[in-house]
Amino acid sequence: MSDHRRPPGHGRDADLQLHSTASDGSDTPSEVVRRAHAMGFATIALTDHDTLDGVDEADAAALAVGIELIPACEISTLDENERQVDILAYGVSRDDTAFRHALRSLRDGRFARAWGMVQKLNEFGYQVAFDRVVEIAGGPENIGRPHVARAMVEAGIVPDVKSAFTPDLILDGGRCYVQRVKISPVEAVQRIHDAGGVAVAAHPARTGLTDDELLALAGHGLDGIEVYYPQHDETTTARFHSLATRLSLLITGGSDDHGDVNEGRLMGRVRLAYEHVEALRRAIAARHVAVAR
């Protein structure tokens, strides 16, 4: 791993983007915590998609093994070009009713969207059972397009998950595609702030965010950039590090580990120096004070 992916630290490393069965990961929240502990991490954040449901379990497991846990989630947003821009929410209040309602709306929208895609597939002669999609997702709470794709593989419609994402099937804009409930990146930043949290742009290179777009988001209150990420090479990492420093934004990093799902186990690919955790903690504390006023 390049030096750009692992800032100099003092043995107190962090991974601030991890996923569990509370959304689309393969390991339970407590299993994620135990894996991180076994790998020597001092701090982690559980950042399941559009939900805080796994945080309480992870918090109890973290207390048991002596790991610091930052309550968090990853909000799936769409910009004006219908591009997905993920925003990480750190330190949000787990008891904030409005924030939880917003997350619930996004999850309910995903359920309706998946159902709609299955109906379209059936209309075009592709026999996919929605009950099976729900089973693959582990329940209706966090169902998503990848679960539809996996059901398509099981049904013999496509040879692999990637092949489901074509214009004839469930690719964005495809004939069996259904638009999801939309929240903009700017709205997500505001909702995170209202809930006492800190907003960070997740994996900006994968999202395709330009420096100007990040600058614009910073103008709307974005607090940080996920600089350290497995898919960021040295040049990309240096670019985002420089931009975050120039804009006085927080620097974070995470592996985006989903367990055995997608790209496999990524935990350990990013080890964020604790100085960045301390800066994040200070920003969260300041946000809590601002909300309390």
Summary of the structure (lengths in Angstrom):
residues: 293
radius of gyration: 18.8
end to end distance: 44.0
largest distance: 58.2
contacts: 1047
relative contact order: 0.18
helix: 44%
strand: 15%
